Amino acid sequence: MRKYAWLFLSIGLVFSLVGCGDSESSNGTGGNGTATVSGTVFTASLDDNSTPLAGATVMVVGGSSTTSGADGSFSLQAPVGIGMFRTTAPNAWGELATGDVPVGGEDMAEAEVVPDTLVDVVAGELMRTIDDTKGMVIVEFDAEVAVGGETADLGSSYGFAFVFRANGDVEIGNQLEAGDDAQVLFANVDVTSDVMPSAGTGGGSCTLAFPSTTFPSEAKVFTIVDVASCP
């Protein structure tokens, strides 16, 4: 199962993420104008070698959108400040990621979608059904591997949570052990309410990177939730 873990761990629009978040709303409107965000959309593959994807739609939630070119490149205007970006493509699971757009913009953003066939493979390994009329949520801790004892949960209903162990196994559960990949994944998440994510350790609650952001669940989309720090 280890060879499939990176299919989930590599997704997420990457640019200028702030570790502590701020008081801006998730639509990124902070009264500071707009900036250009450009980069490349990739599609995951089983050979662990993502490739640029043409024809994907990249959208600022509540704002502008664009389509990736033949080389996977995209460029669009986004409000300066914290905002959400949705990337979707035919026959694939999309992503919904949060980031802080700097005044000068960003020209190395990366977004990735996961083909339906690969999600089906992972569902088979888990011996569970992943429903594409519901959402997926990834709670991402601020480390490459877990210290041990980190947990995550959602305030909305979901089918099951799973984690990738250090030995390469995948297990149902929402608590990490030392050396695990530092993510907890939730499948079949209700799309009628916000996911209300939380994270913690044995020492107390963890701080989300964007604590004032409202994280929705969307059908056939991975919602990415970043954890800034833990006690």
N, C-alpha and C positions, 0 to 999 in steps of 0.2 A: 504493500500500500504506500510505502514511502515515495515511490516514484510518482504518485499522483498528488502528493501534498502540495507541491509548488503550484499546481493549477489554481489553488485557492489563495496561496500566500503571496503570489506575485501581482495580484490585481490591485488597483487603486491609483487614482490620478495623483501624480507626485509633483508638488511644487510648493515651496516656501511654507510648509506647515509650521504653525506656531505651537509650541509645547504647552502653553498655559491657556490658550483660548482668550477671548475677551468678551465684551458685552455686546458686540455686534450681533444682529440677527442672522439666521442662516442664509438669508437671501443676499447677503453681502452688501447691502446698501448702507454705506457709511457716510455718504455725502462727500466723498473724495474723488468723484469722477470714475472713469473707466480706464482700463489698461488692456493691452493685448496679451492674450495667453495662447501660445502655440506649442506644438509638439507632435507626437506620433501616437496613433492607435495601433495596438498589437492584438493578435489573436493567439491564444494558447494552443499548444500542440503536445502530443504525447512524447515527443522526442526531447522535451525540455528546451526547446529552441523557438521562442515566440517569433512570429513573423508579422511585418506591417500589414494592416488590413485596410483595404479601400472600401468606401461606401458605408462606413460607420457614421452614426450621428452623434455628435458631441454637443451638449446643450448646457448652458448656464440655467439652472433651475429658476424659472420666472423671467428669463431673459433671452439672449440671442442663441442661435444654434448654427451649426455648420456640418458639412459632410467631409469625411476624410478623403484625400486624393488617392491617386494610384499608388503612391508610395507610403500611404498611411498618414500623411501629414495633415494637420488641421491648424486653423487659426481663427480666433474669435475675440470679440470684446467682452470683458467681464467687469463688473463693479469692483473697485478697489476695496479690499477687506475680506471678511470671511464669507464664502459662498459655497454652494453645492453644485457639482457638475455630474451630469448623467451621460453615460456613454452606452449606446445600444447598437446592435447589428442584427440582421436576419439570422435565424438559426443559431442563436447564441444567447447566453445569459449576459446581461449588461452589468454595469456598476454604477453606484451612486456614492461619490466621494466628496469630502469636505476639505477645503483648503483656504489659505489666506493669500489673496492676490496682492502682491506688493505694488507700490506706486509705479515702479518701472516695468511692471509686467513680468512675464516668464516665457522663455523660448525653448525650454527643455522638458515640458510636461509630457508625461507618459500615461496612457490609459490602456486598459486591456479588457477584452471580453473573453468568455469561455464558451466554446462551442457546445451545443446540446449533447453531442455524442460523448464528450468528455465528462460532462456532468452525469450522464447515464452510466458511464464506467464507474465513477466514484460511488454512485448510488448502489450499483451492483456489489461493489466491495463491502459496503456497509450493510448490505442485505436490507435496505430500507428503500422506500419510495420517496423521491424528491418531486414535489408537486410544483409544476411551473406556473400554476395560477396563484401561487403564494410567493413570498420573498425569501431571501437568504440574508443573514446578518453575520458579519465577521467582526468580532471584538479583538483588536490588535494591540497587544501590550508593547511598551516601549523597550523592546529588547529582541535580539534574534532568537534567544532560547529562554525558557522559563527558569526562574529561580526555584520555583516549587511553591505550591499553595495558592497560586493566583486562581481566582474564580471570576466568572461573569454570568450575568443573567439578564433577562429582558422583562419589561413590565407588561408586555403583550403576550398573547398566546403563541406557541410554536409547537412543532411536532417533536423535534429532538435536537440535542446539542451534541457535538462531537469534537474530539481533539486528536492531534497527531503526536504520538509518543516518541521519545528519543530513540527507541529501538526500531522505529519505522512503522509500528502498528497504528491503526486508527481505532479509537474506542468511543463508545457512546459515553458522554459525560461533559461536565462543564468546569472541572478543576484540573489544573496543570500540575505535573510533577517536574522535578528538577531535570533540565535538559530537553524538555519537550519543545516543540515549535510553539512560539509564544502567541498563539491565537486560539480563541474558542469560537466555533462556528455553529450557527443556529439555522436549521432547515425548516421549511414549511411554516414560515412566520406569517401571522395574520396581517392582511393588507388593509384592514379597516381602521387601524389605530396606529399612533406613533409607537416605536419599539421601546422607548424609555429604558435605555441600556444602563447597566451598572457593573462595576468591577471592584474587586477587593482582594485582600490577602488575609492571612491569619492575624496580621497586625492592624487591620482596619480597612477603610475604604480607599480606593484609588481615585485619582482625579482624571477626568476625561480631558482630552486635548481641546475640545470645544464644548465646555460644560453648558453653555447657554443655547446650544443648537438643538433643534427638534429634529429627530431622525425618523423619517417615515420608512415603512416597508412597502415595496412595490413588486408587483408580479414579475417574476423572471429577471430579477435584478439583485445583485449583491449590494447591500448597504454596508459601507465601511465605517466602523467606529474606532477611533484612535484613543488609546489610553496614554496620558502624559506621564504620570508617575504614580508609584505606589509607596506606602510606608516602608 
